[in-house]
Amino acid sequence: MSPSLFFHLVLLETKKLMSYRVDFWITMLVALVVNLVILWALWQAIFAESGKELIGGWDLNGILAYGVMVFLTGRIVRGGDLQMTVATDIYDGSLSRYLLYPRHYPFVKYAQQVGNILPDLFQSLLMGLVAIPLLGISTTTDVSPMSLLMAIPSILVAHLLFFLMSLTPQYIAFWADNVWSLSVMLRFVTMLLGGAMLPLTLFPESIQDGLRWLPFSYLFEFPTLVALGKIGFVQWYQGICYCLLWSLLMGLLSIPVWRRGDLRYTGVGI
Amino acid sequence: MIRVQNLRKIFKVHRKPPGFAASVKSLFRRDWIDKVAVTGSTFEVNEGEIVGLIGANGAGKTTLVKMLSGIIHPTAGEAEVLGHVPWKREDAFRRQIALIMGQKAQMWWDLPGADCFELLREIYQIPPEQYRKSLAKLSEMLQIGDEMNIQIRRLSLGERMKMELIAALLHSPKVVYLDEPTIGLDITTQRAVRDFLLEYRRTNAPAMILTSHYMEDIERLCERIIIIREGEIVYDGSLKRVMREYAPYKQLRLNVHRSSTAPLDLASLEAMGQVIECDPGSLCLRVDRDKVPEVAAELLRKYSVIDLSIEDPEIGDTIERIMAGKADGIR
Protein backbone atom coordinates (compact mmCIF):
# COMPACT_ATOMS: atom_id res chain seq x y z
CA MET A 1 0.00 0.00 0.00
CA SER A 2 1.32 3.43 -0.90
CA PRO A 3 2.16 5.73 2.05
CA SER A 4 -0.14 8.41 0.65
CA LEU A 5 -3.11 6.00 0.60
CA PHE A 6 -2.29 4.90 4.14
CA PHE A 7 -2.11 8.52 5.26
CA HIS A 8 -5.36 9.30 3.44
CA LEU A 9 -7.22 6.43 5.09
CA VAL A 10 -5.87 7.41 8.50
CA LEU A 11 -6.96 11.03 8.12
CA LEU A 12 -10.37 10.13 6.73
CA GLU A 13 -11.13 7.79 9.60
CA THR A 14 -10.04 10.40 12.11
CA LYS A 15 -12.14 13.04 10.39
CA LYS A 16 -15.14 10.73 10.50
CA LEU A 17 -14.82 10.21 14.24
CA MET A 18 -14.23 13.89 14.94
CA SER A 19 -17.45 14.76 13.13
CA TYR A 20 -19.38 13.41 16.13
CA ARG A 21 -18.24 16.07 18.58
CA VAL A 22 -20.69 15.36 21.40
CA ASP A 23 -19.85 11.67 21.37
CA PHE A 24 -16.15 12.52 21.30
CA TRP A 25 -16.19 14.62 24.48
CA ILE A 26 -18.76 12.61 26.44
CA THR A 27 -16.91 9.33 25.87
CA MET A 28 -13.74 10.92 27.16
CA LEU A 29 -15.22 12.55 30.27
CA VAL A 30 -17.30 9.58 31.39
CA ALA A 31 -14.49 7.09 30.86
CA LEU A 32 -12.00 9.21 32.80
CA VAL A 33 -14.21 9.97 35.79
CA VAL A 34 -15.51 6.40 36.18
CA ASN A 35 -12.03 4.91 35.96
CA LEU A 36 -10.43 7.35 38.37
CA VAL A 37 -13.14 6.81 40.99
CA ILE A 38 -13.00 3.00 40.72
CA LEU A 39 -9.20 2.91 40.83
CA TRP A 40 -8.91 5.19 43.80
CA ALA A 41 -11.69 3.53 45.83
CA LEU A 42 -10.50 -0.01 45.11
CA TRP A 43 -6.78 0.36 45.77
CA GLN A 44 -7.26 2.73 48.73
CA ALA A 45 -9.42 0.04 50.37
CA ILE A 46 -6.99 -2.80 49.53
CA PHE A 47 -3.96 -0.96 50.91
CA ALA A 48 -5.86 0.17 54.01
CA GLU A 49 -7.20 -3.34 54.68
CA SER A 50 -3.84 -5.08 54.16
CA GLY A 51 -1.87 -2.51 56.14
CA LYS A 52 1.06 -3.03 53.73
CA GLU A 53 3.19 -0.29 52.14
CA LEU A 54 3.96 -2.37 49.05
CA ILE A 55 1.84 -4.89 47.19
CA GLY A 56 3.51 -6.86 44.35
CA GLY A 57 6.29 -4.26 44.26
CA TRP A 58 3.92 -1.28 44.04
CA ASP A 59 3.04 1.40 46.57
CA LEU A 60 -0.44 3.00 46.52
CA ASN A 61 0.52 5.96 44.33
CA GLY A 62 2.50 3.68 42.03
CA ILE A 63 -0.36 1.30 41.48
CA LEU A 64 -2.76 4.21 40.93
CA ALA A 65 -0.31 5.57 38.34
CA TYR A 66 -0.24 2.10 36.73
CA GLY A 67 -4.05 2.02 36.68
CA VAL A 68 -4.31 5.45 35.07
CA MET A 69 -1.53 4.79 32.58
CA VAL A 70 -2.79 1.36 31.53
CA PHE A 71 -6.24 2.84 31.04
CA LEU A 72 -4.85 5.62 28.84
CA THR A 73 -2.57 3.38 26.76
CA GLY A 74 -5.13 0.55 26.60
CA ARG A 75 -7.64 2.76 24.84
CA ILE A 76 -5.10 3.37 22.10
CA VAL A 77 -3.94 -0.23 21.88
CA ARG A 78 -7.47 -1.57 21.55
CA GLY A 79 -8.26 0.99 18.87
CA GLY A 80 -11.70 2.04 20.07
CA ASP A 81 -14.73 0.75 18.30
CA LEU A 82 -13.01 -0.64 15.23
CA GLN A 83 -12.01 -3.94 16.76
CA MET A 84 -15.12 -5.74 15.46
CA THR A 85 -15.35 -4.16 12.03
CA VAL A 86 -13.74 -7.02 10.15
CA ALA A 87 -16.29 -9.48 11.55
CA THR A 88 -19.07 -6.98 10.90
CA ASP A 89 -17.90 -6.50 7.30
CA ILE A 90 -18.09 -10.25 6.74
CA TYR A 91 -21.42 -10.59 8.56
CA ASP A 92 -23.29 -7.80 6.76
CA GLY A 93 -21.54 -8.07 3.40
CA SER A 94 -19.68 -4.75 3.58
CA LEU A 95 -16.55 -6.76 2.81
CA SER A 96 -17.72 -6.94 -0.82
CA ARG A 97 -16.88 -3.26 -1.31
CA TYR A 98 -13.30 -3.78 -0.12
CA LEU A 99 -12.84 -6.89 -2.27
CA LEU A 100 -13.51 -4.76 -5.33
CA TYR A 101 -10.75 -2.32 -4.53
CA PRO A 102 -7.28 -3.06 -5.89
CA ARG A 103 -5.90 -3.02 -2.35
CA HIS A 104 -5.22 -5.65 0.28
CA TYR A 105 -8.17 -5.72 2.70
CA PRO A 106 -6.27 -6.12 6.02
CA PHE A 107 -3.99 -3.21 5.12
CA VAL A 108 -6.98 -0.97 4.45
CA LYS A 109 -8.52 -2.02 7.76
CA TYR A 110 -5.26 -1.44 9.58
CA ALA A 111 -4.97 2.07 8.16
CA GLN A 112 -8.54 2.73 9.28
CA GLN A 113 -7.69 1.33 12.70
CA VAL A 114 -4.73 3.69 13.01
CA GLY A 115 -7.03 6.54 11.98
CA ASN A 116 -9.38 5.43 14.69
CA ILE A 117 -6.72 5.67 17.41
CA LEU A 118 -5.65 9.23 16.61
CA PRO A 119 -8.62 10.74 18.48
CA ASP A 120 -7.90 8.24 21.30
CA LEU A 121 -4.32 9.41 21.36
CA PHE A 122 -5.44 13.01 21.62
CA GLN A 123 -7.99 12.14 24.29
CA SER A 124 -5.48 10.10 26.28
CA LEU A 125 -3.05 13.01 26.19
CA LEU A 126 -5.73 15.38 27.50
CA MET A 127 -6.83 12.91 30.15
CA GLY A 128 -3.21 12.33 31.16
CA LEU A 129 -2.72 16.07 31.64
CA VAL A 130 -5.74 16.13 33.96
CA ALA A 131 -5.21 12.85 35.82
CA ILE A 132 -1.44 12.55 36.30
CA PRO A 133 -1.01 15.72 38.42
CA LEU A 134 -3.69 14.35 40.75
CA LEU A 135 -1.52 11.34 41.54
CA GLY A 136 0.88 11.53 44.45
CA ILE A 137 4.61 10.82 44.30
CA SER A 138 5.54 7.15 44.15
CA THR A 139 8.79 5.46 45.08
CA THR A 140 8.00 2.55 42.75
CA THR A 141 7.72 4.49 39.46
CA ASP A 142 10.08 6.81 37.62
CA VAL A 143 8.12 8.73 34.98
CA SER A 144 10.34 10.96 32.84
CA PRO A 145 10.13 12.66 29.43
CA MET A 146 12.39 9.87 28.13
CA SER A 147 10.13 7.09 29.47
CA LEU A 148 7.09 8.79 27.95
CA LEU A 149 8.89 9.10 24.60
CA MET A 150 9.88 5.43 24.70
CA ALA A 151 6.26 4.56 25.42
CA ILE A 152 5.04 5.91 22.07
CA PRO A 153 6.59 3.21 19.82
CA SER A 154 5.73 0.61 22.46
CA ILE A 155 2.07 1.61 22.22
CA LEU A 156 2.13 1.59 18.43
CA VAL A 157 3.62 -1.91 18.15
CA ALA A 158 1.21 -3.11 20.84
CA HIS A 159 -1.62 -1.70 18.76
CA LEU A 160 -0.35 -3.54 15.68
CA LEU A 161 -0.15 -6.76 17.68
CA PHE A 162 -3.68 -6.32 19.02
CA PHE A 163 -5.02 -5.69 15.50
CA LEU A 164 -3.33 -8.78 14.06
CA MET A 165 -4.29 -10.88 17.05
CA SER A 166 -7.94 -9.98 16.63
CA LEU A 167 -7.98 -10.76 12.89
CA THR A 168 -8.16 -14.55 13.13
CA PRO A 169 -11.06 -14.66 15.63
CA GLN A 170 -12.89 -12.13 13.45
CA TYR A 171 -12.37 -14.25 10.33
CA ILE A 172 -14.35 -16.97 12.12
CA ALA A 173 -17.34 -14.88 10.98
CA PHE A 174 -16.93 -16.59 7.59
CA TRP A 175 -18.19 -19.77 9.28
CA ALA A 176 -20.16 -18.58 12.28
CA ASP A 177 -21.73 -15.32 11.03
CA ASN A 178 -21.87 -13.69 14.42
CA VAL A 179 -18.65 -13.74 16.43
CA TRP A 180 -19.53 -11.09 18.97
CA SER A 181 -19.01 -13.55 21.83
CA LEU A 182 -15.56 -14.48 20.52
CA SER A 183 -14.62 -10.84 20.37
CA VAL A 184 -15.82 -10.25 23.94
CA MET A 185 -13.83 -13.28 25.04
CA LEU A 186 -10.74 -12.00 23.25
CA ARG A 187 -11.19 -8.62 24.88
CA PHE A 188 -11.43 -10.04 28.42
CA VAL A 189 -8.63 -12.57 27.94
CA THR A 190 -6.25 -9.98 26.51
CA MET A 191 -7.16 -7.45 29.19
CA LEU A 192 -6.71 -9.93 32.03
CA LEU A 193 -3.57 -11.67 30.76
CA GLY A 194 -2.17 -8.49 29.26
CA GLY A 195 -2.19 -6.59 32.53
CA ALA A 196 -4.97 -4.14 31.69
CA MET A 197 -6.98 -5.04 34.80
CA LEU A 198 -4.09 -5.28 37.27
CA PRO A 199 -0.28 -5.55 37.11
CA LEU A 200 0.91 -9.03 36.19
CA THR A 201 3.29 -8.96 39.19
CA LEU A 202 0.21 -9.52 41.35
CA PHE A 203 -0.37 -12.91 39.69
CA PRO A 204 1.11 -16.12 41.21
CA GLU A 205 4.70 -16.83 40.11
CA SER A 206 3.75 -19.87 38.04
CA ILE A 207 1.23 -17.86 35.98
CA GLN A 208 3.73 -15.05 35.53
CA ASP A 209 6.24 -17.60 34.20
CA GLY A 210 3.69 -18.95 31.76
CA LEU A 211 2.68 -15.50 30.56
CA ARG A 212 6.28 -14.72 29.61
CA TRP A 213 5.89 -17.18 26.72
CA LEU A 214 2.70 -15.56 25.47
CA PRO A 215 2.14 -12.28 23.61
CA PHE A 216 -0.46 -10.78 25.95
CA SER A 217 1.88 -8.82 28.25
CA TYR A 218 3.14 -6.81 25.25
CA LEU A 219 -0.33 -5.42 24.70
CA PHE A 220 -0.95 -3.45 27.87
CA GLU A 221 1.59 -4.10 30.60
CA PHE A 222 4.70 -3.51 28.52
CA PRO A 223 3.87 -0.02 27.18
CA THR A 224 2.56 0.98 30.60
CA LEU A 225 5.71 -0.11 32.40
CA VAL A 226 7.78 1.70 29.76
CA ALA A 227 5.81 4.91 30.36
CA LEU A 228 6.23 4.56 34.12
CA GLY A 229 10.00 4.26 33.71
CA LYS A 230 10.18 0.65 34.96
CA ILE A 231 11.80 -0.77 31.80
CA GLY A 232 15.45 -0.15 30.89
CA PHE A 233 16.59 0.63 27.35
CA VAL A 234 17.82 -2.89 26.49
CA GLN A 235 14.65 -4.49 27.86
CA TRP A 236 12.60 -1.96 25.93
CA TYR A 237 14.38 -2.74 22.68
CA GLN A 238 13.96 -6.49 23.23
CA GLY A 239 10.29 -5.97 24.08
CA ILE A 240 9.67 -4.07 20.86
CA CYS A 241 11.35 -6.88 18.87
CA TYR A 242 9.32 -9.61 20.62
CA CYS A 243 6.15 -7.64 20.01
CA LEU A 244 6.93 -7.32 16.30
CA LEU A 245 7.77 -11.02 16.13
CA TRP A 246 4.44 -11.93 17.71
CA SER A 247 2.72 -9.54 15.27
CA LEU A 248 4.35 -11.33 12.35
CA LEU A 249 3.27 -14.69 13.73
CA MET A 250 -0.31 -13.52 14.24
CA GLY A 251 -0.36 -12.04 10.74
CA LEU A 252 0.89 -15.30 9.24
CA LEU A 253 -1.67 -17.28 11.23
CA SER A 254 -4.49 -15.17 9.83
CA ILE A 255 -3.57 -15.82 6.17
CA PRO A 256 -4.72 -19.46 5.83
CA VAL A 257 -7.84 -18.68 7.86
CA TRP A 258 -8.67 -15.84 5.47
CA ARG A 259 -8.07 -18.06 2.44
CA ARG A 260 -10.36 -20.80 3.70
CA GLY A 261 -12.98 -18.33 4.87
CA ASP A 262 -12.93 -16.37 1.63
CA LEU A 263 -14.10 -19.49 -0.23
CA ARG A 264 -17.22 -19.51 1.94
CA TYR A 265 -18.00 -15.81 1.65
CA THR A 266 -21.46 -15.20 0.23
CA GLY A 267 -21.53 -11.41 0.09
CA VAL A 268 -24.96 -11.11 1.71
CA GLY A 269 -26.86 -7.87 1.54
CA ILE A 270 -26.66 -7.21 -2.18
CA MET B 1 -14.44 -8.93 -22.66
CA ILE B 2 -16.55 -11.21 -20.50
CA ARG B 3 -16.56 -14.93 -21.19
CA VAL B 4 -18.49 -17.29 -18.94
CA GLN B 5 -18.37 -21.05 -19.32
CA ASN B 6 -20.61 -23.40 -17.39
CA LEU B 7 -20.45 -21.32 -14.20
CA ARG B 8 -22.16 -22.85 -11.18
CA LYS B 9 -22.72 -21.74 -7.63
CA ILE B 10 -24.20 -23.81 -4.84
CA PHE B 11 -24.66 -22.30 -1.39
CA LYS B 12 -24.88 -24.37 1.75
CA VAL B 13 -27.80 -23.03 3.72
CA HIS B 14 -28.67 -23.78 7.32
CA ARG B 15 -32.23 -25.16 7.45
CA LYS B 16 -33.96 -24.09 10.62
CA PRO B 17 -37.53 -25.24 11.27
CA PRO B 18 -39.71 -22.84 13.28
CA GLY B 19 -40.25 -23.11 17.01
CA PHE B 20 -38.29 -22.97 20.23
CA ALA B 21 -37.40 -26.69 20.27
CA ALA B 22 -35.85 -26.38 16.83
CA SER B 23 -33.83 -23.40 18.02
CA VAL B 24 -32.49 -25.37 20.98
CA LYS B 25 -31.74 -28.35 18.73
CA SER B 26 -29.84 -26.12 16.32
CA LEU B 27 -27.41 -25.25 19.13
CA PHE B 28 -26.18 -28.85 19.03
CA ARG B 29 -26.89 -30.07 15.53
CA ARG B 30 -27.65 -28.22 12.34
CA ASP B 31 -29.14 -29.41 9.09
CA TRP B 32 -27.63 -27.98 5.93
CA ILE B 33 -29.14 -28.01 2.51
CA ASP B 34 -27.62 -27.25 -0.87
CA LYS B 35 -29.20 -24.27 -2.58
CA VAL B 36 -28.36 -24.09 -6.26
CA ALA B 37 -28.07 -20.40 -7.13
CA VAL B 38 -26.55 -20.64 -10.62
CA THR B 39 -26.58 -23.77 -12.74
CA GLY B 40 -24.00 -23.89 -15.49
CA SER B 41 -24.29 -20.45 -17.09
CA THR B 42 -22.52 -19.86 -20.39
CA PHE B 43 -22.45 -16.55 -22.27
CA GLU B 44 -20.24 -13.76 -23.54
CA VAL B 45 -20.45 -9.97 -23.37
CA ASN B 46 -18.53 -7.74 -25.74
CA GLU B 47 -17.12 -4.23 -25.55
CA GLY B 48 -19.74 -1.50 -25.64
CA GLU B 49 -22.59 -3.94 -25.05
CA ILE B 50 -25.18 -3.50 -22.30
CA VAL B 51 -26.70 -6.84 -21.40
CA GLY B 52 -29.79 -6.98 -19.21
CA LEU B 53 -29.84 -9.82 -16.72
CA ILE B 54 -33.46 -10.50 -15.91
CA GLY B 55 -35.04 -12.87 -13.46
CA ALA B 56 -37.33 -13.08 -10.47
CA ASN B 57 -35.96 -12.49 -6.97
CA GLY B 58 -33.62 -15.34 -6.06
CA ALA B 59 -33.16 -16.41 -9.68
CA GLY B 60 -29.38 -16.08 -9.42
CA LYS B 61 -28.73 -12.74 -11.16
CA THR B 62 -26.86 -11.11 -8.30
CA THR B 63 -24.92 -14.29 -7.54
CA LEU B 64 -23.74 -14.28 -11.15
CA VAL B 65 -22.69 -10.64 -10.86
CA LYS B 66 -20.91 -11.33 -7.57
CA MET B 67 -18.90 -14.12 -9.21
CA LEU B 68 -18.03 -12.03 -12.24
CA SER B 69 -16.87 -9.14 -10.10
CA GLY B 70 -14.73 -11.48 -8.00
CA ILE B 71 -16.59 -11.04 -4.74
CA ILE B 72 -17.40 -14.72 -4.37
CA HIS B 73 -15.91 -17.95 -5.69
CA PRO B 74 -17.93 -20.27 -7.93
CA THR B 75 -18.55 -23.91 -7.11
CA ALA B 76 -17.56 -24.93 -10.64
CA GLY B 77 -17.03 -23.53 -14.10
CA GLU B 78 -14.86 -20.87 -15.66
CA ALA B 79 -15.04 -17.15 -16.27
CA GLU B 80 -12.69 -14.67 -17.81
CA VAL B 81 -13.16 -10.93 -17.58
CA LEU B 82 -10.67 -8.76 -19.47
CA GLY B 83 -8.38 -11.78 -19.57
CA HIS B 84 -8.49 -12.30 -15.81
CA VAL B 85 -10.17 -14.87 -13.58
CA PRO B 86 -12.33 -12.57 -11.45
CA TRP B 87 -12.12 -14.41 -8.12
CA LYS B 88 -8.31 -14.36 -8.22
CA ARG B 89 -8.76 -10.63 -7.60
CA GLU B 90 -5.62 -9.46 -9.32
CA ASP B 91 -5.11 -5.71 -8.93
CA ALA B 92 -4.91 -5.29 -12.72
CA PHE B 93 -8.41 -6.78 -12.94
CA ARG B 94 -9.90 -4.77 -10.09
CA ARG B 95 -8.59 -1.51 -11.53
CA GLN B 96 -10.72 -2.08 -14.64
CA ILE B 97 -14.08 -3.05 -13.19
CA ALA B 98 -16.84 -1.39 -11.19
CA LEU B 99 -19.90 -2.69 -9.41
CA ILE B 100 -22.80 -0.40 -8.63
CA MET B 101 -25.25 -1.79 -6.14
CA GLY B 102 -28.57 -0.01 -5.91
CA GLN B 103 -29.45 -1.71 -2.66
CA LYS B 104 -26.17 -1.28 -0.86
CA ALA B 105 -24.32 1.97 -0.37
CA GLN B 106 -20.63 1.59 -1.09
CA MET B 107 -19.52 5.03 -0.09
CA TRP B 108 -18.51 6.14 3.37
CA TRP B 109 -21.73 7.14 5.08
CA ASP B 110 -20.27 9.80 7.37
CA LEU B 111 -18.13 11.56 4.79
CA PRO B 112 -19.00 14.01 2.02
CA GLY B 113 -18.72 12.74 -1.55
CA ALA B 114 -15.68 14.93 -2.23
CA ASP B 115 -13.68 13.13 0.49
CA CYS B 116 -14.81 9.72 -0.75
CA PHE B 117 -13.75 10.56 -4.31
CA GLU B 118 -10.32 11.72 -3.12
CA LEU B 119 -9.89 8.44 -1.31
CA LEU B 120 -10.91 6.49 -4.41
CA ARG B 121 -8.36 8.47 -6.39
CA GLU B 122 -5.71 7.14 -4.00
CA ILE B 123 -7.11 3.60 -4.03
CA TYR B 124 -7.17 3.39 -7.83
CA GLN B 125 -4.03 5.52 -8.23
CA ILE B 126 -5.76 7.79 -10.74
CA PRO B 127 -3.36 10.45 -12.08
CA PRO B 128 -4.43 13.90 -10.76
CA GLU B 129 -5.15 15.37 -14.17
CA GLN B 130 -7.29 12.40 -15.25
CA TYR B 131 -9.08 12.49 -11.90
CA ARG B 132 -9.96 16.17 -12.23
CA LYS B 133 -11.26 15.69 -15.76
CA SER B 134 -13.23 12.55 -14.89
CA LEU B 135 -14.80 14.11 -11.81
CA ALA B 136 -15.73 17.30 -13.65
CA LYS B 137 -17.27 15.37 -16.52
CA LEU B 138 -19.22 12.90 -14.40
CA SER B 139 -20.47 15.68 -12.08
CA GLU B 140 -21.63 17.68 -15.06
CA MET B 141 -23.38 14.72 -16.65
CA LEU B 142 -25.19 13.93 -13.39
CA GLN B 143 -25.68 17.58 -12.44
CA ILE B 144 -23.91 17.30 -9.11
CA GLY B 145 -22.65 20.52 -7.55
CA ASP B 146 -22.65 21.49 -3.88
CA GLU B 147 -24.05 18.08 -2.91
CA MET B 148 -20.48 16.85 -3.15
CA ASN B 149 -19.63 18.64 0.08
CA ILE B 150 -22.51 17.21 2.10
CA GLN B 151 -22.21 14.03 4.17
CA ILE B 152 -23.52 11.08 2.15
CA ARG B 153 -26.02 10.13 4.86
CA ARG B 154 -27.69 13.53 4.57
CA LEU B 155 -28.35 13.23 0.83
CA SER B 156 -31.55 12.02 -0.79
CA LEU B 157 -31.66 8.54 -2.30
CA GLY B 158 -31.38 9.95 -5.82
CA GLU B 159 -28.42 12.14 -4.94
CA ARG B 160 -26.74 9.21 -3.21
CA MET B 161 -27.13 7.05 -6.30
CA LYS B 162 -25.59 9.77 -8.43
CA MET B 163 -22.64 9.87 -6.01
CA GLU B 164 -22.36 6.08 -6.21
CA LEU B 165 -22.23 6.33 -10.00
CA ILE B 166 -19.48 8.91 -9.89
CA ALA B 167 -17.54 6.88 -7.32
CA ALA B 168 -17.81 3.73 -9.41
CA LEU B 169 -16.83 5.32 -12.71
CA LEU B 170 -14.06 7.71 -11.63
CA HIS B 171 -11.36 5.23 -12.65
CA SER B 172 -12.97 4.71 -16.10
CA PRO B 173 -13.66 0.98 -15.77
CA LYS B 174 -13.86 -1.19 -18.87
CA VAL B 175 -16.43 -3.51 -17.32
CA VAL B 176 -19.34 -2.18 -15.28
CA TYR B 177 -21.82 -4.30 -13.33
CA LEU B 178 -25.02 -2.52 -12.38
CA ASP B 179 -27.15 -4.28 -9.83
CA GLU B 180 -30.56 -2.59 -9.79
CA PRO B 181 -29.17 0.93 -10.16
CA THR B 182 -32.58 2.63 -10.28
CA ILE B 183 -34.27 0.81 -7.42
CA GLY B 184 -36.33 3.13 -5.22
CA LEU B 185 -35.62 6.22 -7.32
CA ASP B 186 -38.33 8.60 -8.51
CA ILE B 187 -39.22 8.65 -12.20
CA THR B 188 -37.18 11.76 -12.99
CA THR B 189 -34.05 10.40 -11.33
CA GLN B 190 -34.54 7.00 -12.96
CA ARG B 191 -34.63 8.73 -16.33
CA ALA B 192 -31.56 10.80 -15.47
CA VAL B 193 -29.64 7.67 -14.47
CA ARG B 194 -30.65 5.87 -17.69
CA ASP B 195 -29.66 8.84 -19.85
CA PHE B 196 -26.37 9.04 -18.00
CA LEU B 197 -25.63 5.35 -18.54
CA LEU B 198 -26.38 5.61 -22.25
CA GLU B 199 -24.15 8.65 -22.57
CA TYR B 200 -21.42 6.92 -20.59
CA ARG B 201 -21.59 3.92 -22.89
CA ARG B 202 -21.44 6.15 -25.94
CA THR B 203 -18.29 7.88 -24.78
CA ASN B 204 -16.46 5.04 -22.98
CA ALA B 205 -17.82 1.83 -24.57
CA PRO B 206 -17.49 -0.42 -21.51
CA ALA B 207 -19.11 -3.84 -21.34
CA MET B 208 -22.06 -3.53 -18.98
CA ILE B 209 -24.21 -6.10 -17.25
CA LEU B 210 -27.38 -4.68 -15.79
CA THR B 211 -29.84 -6.36 -13.46
CA SER B 212 -33.14 -4.63 -12.91
CA HIS B 213 -36.75 -5.33 -12.14
CA TYR B 214 -37.82 -2.22 -14.03
CA MET B 215 -38.69 -3.06 -17.63
CA GLU B 216 -38.09 0.53 -18.61
CA ASP B 217 -34.42 0.13 -17.64
CA ILE B 218 -34.18 -2.93 -19.83
CA GLU B 219 -36.06 -1.44 -22.78
CA ARG B 220 -34.11 1.82 -22.74
CA LEU B 221 -30.66 0.45 -22.06
CA CYS B 222 -30.34 -3.09 -23.35
CA GLU B 223 -30.42 -4.48 -26.85
CA ARG B 224 -29.68 -7.91 -25.53
CA ILE B 225 -31.14 -9.69 -22.53
CA ILE B 226 -30.37 -12.84 -20.59
CA ILE B 227 -33.30 -14.31 -18.71
CA ILE B 228 -32.52 -16.50 -15.72
CA ARG B 229 -34.98 -18.84 -14.10
CA GLU B 230 -33.99 -20.75 -10.96
CA GLY B 231 -30.30 -20.27 -11.71
CA GLU B 232 -30.57 -21.39 -15.33
CA ILE B 233 -30.31 -19.22 -18.41
CA VAL B 234 -33.53 -19.74 -20.36
CA TYR B 235 -33.05 -17.01 -22.93
CA ASP B 236 -30.07 -15.15 -24.33
CA GLY B 237 -30.68 -12.87 -27.25
CA SER B 238 -32.02 -9.59 -28.47
CA LEU B 239 -35.08 -7.89 -27.03
CA LYS B 240 -36.71 -8.01 -30.46
CA ARG B 241 -36.16 -11.74 -30.80
CA VAL B 242 -37.70 -12.43 -27.43
CA MET B 243 -40.91 -10.88 -28.69
CA ARG B 244 -40.80 -12.80 -31.97
CA GLU B 245 -40.06 -16.13 -30.31
CA TYR B 246 -42.00 -15.98 -27.12
CA ALA B 247 -44.86 -13.69 -28.04
CA PRO B 248 -45.78 -14.76 -31.59
CA TYR B 249 -49.02 -12.82 -31.46
CA LYS B 250 -50.38 -9.29 -31.43
CA GLN B 251 -53.35 -7.73 -29.73
CA LEU B 252 -56.13 -6.21 -31.76
CA ARG B 253 -58.18 -3.72 -29.85
CA LEU B 254 -61.30 -2.18 -31.38
CA ASN B 255 -64.19 0.02 -30.44
CA VAL B 256 -67.44 -0.46 -32.32
CA HIS B 257 -70.72 1.47 -32.65
CA ARG B 258 -73.14 -0.16 -30.27
CA SER B 259 -76.27 0.78 -32.18
CA SER B 260 -75.37 0.34 -35.80
CA THR B 261 -73.51 -2.93 -35.71
CA ALA B 262 -74.24 -6.59 -35.38
CA PRO B 263 -73.81 -7.89 -31.84
CA LEU B 264 -70.32 -9.19 -31.04
CA ASP B 265 -70.52 -12.88 -31.64
CA LEU B 266 -68.18 -14.72 -29.24
CA ALA B 267 -68.08 -17.97 -31.17
CA SER B 268 -66.94 -16.35 -34.43
CA LEU B 269 -64.47 -14.15 -32.59
CA GLU B 270 -62.86 -17.18 -30.95
CA ALA B 271 -62.32 -18.65 -34.36
CA MET B 272 -60.17 -15.62 -35.20
CA GLY B 273 -58.06 -15.61 -32.06
CA GLN B 274 -58.06 -15.64 -28.26
CA VAL B 275 -60.64 -13.28 -26.80
CA ILE B 276 -59.05 -11.23 -24.05
CA GLU B 277 -61.86 -8.77 -23.49
CA CYS B 278 -65.35 -8.62 -24.93
CA ASP B 279 -67.69 -5.88 -23.72
CA PRO B 280 -70.54 -4.22 -25.57
CA GLY B 281 -68.77 -1.67 -27.71
CA SER B 282 -65.20 -2.86 -27.19
CA LEU B 283 -63.13 -5.91 -27.94
CA CYS B 284 -59.60 -7.18 -27.48
CA LEU B 285 -58.31 -10.19 -29.40
CA ARG B 286 -54.94 -11.99 -29.27
CA VAL B 287 -54.11 -13.08 -32.81
CA ASP B 288 -51.19 -14.94 -34.40
CA ARG B 289 -48.81 -12.44 -36.03
CA ASP B 290 -49.26 -13.87 -39.54
CA LYS B 291 -53.04 -13.73 -39.30
CA VAL B 292 -53.25 -10.10 -38.19
CA PRO B 293 -54.05 -8.51 -41.63
CA GLU B 294 -56.67 -11.14 -42.41
CA VAL B 295 -58.40 -10.85 -39.01
CA ALA B 296 -58.26 -7.04 -39.04
CA ALA B 297 -59.92 -7.01 -42.48
CA GLU B 298 -62.58 -9.44 -41.32
CA LEU B 299 -63.35 -7.32 -38.25
CA LEU B 300 -63.57 -4.12 -40.30
CA ARG B 301 -65.88 -5.81 -42.74
CA LYS B 302 -68.14 -7.35 -40.11
CA TYR B 303 -68.49 -4.53 -37.59
CA SER B 304 -68.94 -0.80 -37.72
CA VAL B 305 -65.56 0.07 -36.26
CA ILE B 306 -64.86 3.45 -34.65
CA ASP B 307 -61.25 2.71 -33.78
CA LEU B 308 -58.83 -0.18 -34.36
CA SER B 309 -55.35 -0.58 -32.90
CA ILE B 310 -52.80 -3.35 -33.33
CA GLU B 311 -50.40 -3.68 -30.41
CA ASP B 312 -47.41 -5.77 -29.49
CA PRO B 313 -47.94 -7.42 -26.11
CA GLU B 314 -46.20 -5.75 -23.15
CA ILE B 315 -42.59 -6.86 -23.12
CA GLY B 316 -42.75 -7.08 -19.34
CA ASP B 317 -45.66 -9.52 -19.55
CA THR B 318 -43.76 -11.66 -22.04
CA ILE B 319 -40.64 -11.76 -19.91
CA GLU B 320 -42.70 -12.45 -16.82
CA ARG B 321 -44.25 -15.40 -18.61
CA ILE B 322 -40.80 -16.67 -19.60
CA MET B 323 -39.54 -16.27 -16.06
CA ALA B 324 -42.51 -18.22 -14.80
CA GLY B 325 -41.95 -20.89 -17.47
CA LYS B 326 -45.31 -20.22 -19.11
CA ALA B 327 -44.17 -18.76 -22.41
CA ASP B 328 -44.72 -20.73 -25.58
CA GLY B 329 -41.75 -22.66 -26.88
CA ILE B 330 -39.65 -22.10 -23.81
CA ARG B 331 -36.42 -24.04 -23.73
Interface residues (C-beta under 8 A of the other chain):
Chain A: S2 S4 L5 H8 L9 L12 K15 K16 S19 G93 S96 R97 L99 L100 Y101 P102 R103 D262 L263 Y265 T266 G267 G269 I270
Chain B: F11 T62 K66 S69 G70 I71 I72 H73 R89 D91 A92 R94 R95 I97 A98 L99 M101 Q103 K104 Q106 W108 D110 L111 D115 E118 L119 E122 I123 Y124 Q125 Q151 D179
